[in-house]
């Protein structure tokens, strides 16, 4: 078991699409358009003969072809990056695809997938095993489904996360209520300095939109008098 599997939370494998529309290096332009239209997908992973992902063709890649039908082609093409300009005349997937593909493993967290999508500016991530073979695909919309989780299930996950982080005793003194993904944490916390830790723990649960606190202060008991020694 890898370290990433020991971290609580949903994984890419939990939300990815397992049946993936794919293409080969030699798949022609018009066939790529048909694949995307007929299957209502926005990107197609390109595979080699061993089912490994070598690139991705997106709708944006195909739309560059339109630049070739514009009378102002010289101006339009001058504004394109070199890799984009080359795709204007491309006829097959090998010349249209973005390569190497930005991929992710099935055991990565949803947070890691979201960061990778944002950092690389892509909308789809092929999901691959250790050998680079395709296992699924995950999109931005797939990652957003985590926020549709049932409030009761979300509350149960929050309680479990708090018990792991704080210990069973302190966690039992807290109450958890979730409404529309917003978690309200009540009860009492003996050490108020641990509130930031509680907040991080709750926000780290997949599907939490926000967290609010309604904690009670724990009254301090009477201070025991110091024992007096013998008077001389």
Secondary structure, DSSP 4 states (H G I P E B T S, - for coil): --GGGGS-S-BHHHHSBSS--EEETT-BHHHHHHHHHHHT-SEEEEE-TTSBEEEEEEHHHHHGGGGGG-TTHHHHHHTS-HHHHHHTT--BHHHHSBSS--EEETTSBHHHHHHHHHHHT-SEEEEE-TT-BEEEEEEHHHHHGGGGS-HHHHHHHHHHHHHHHH-HHHHHTEEEEEETTEEEEEEE-S-GGGHHHHHHHHHTSTT--EEEEEEEP-PPPPPPPPPP----
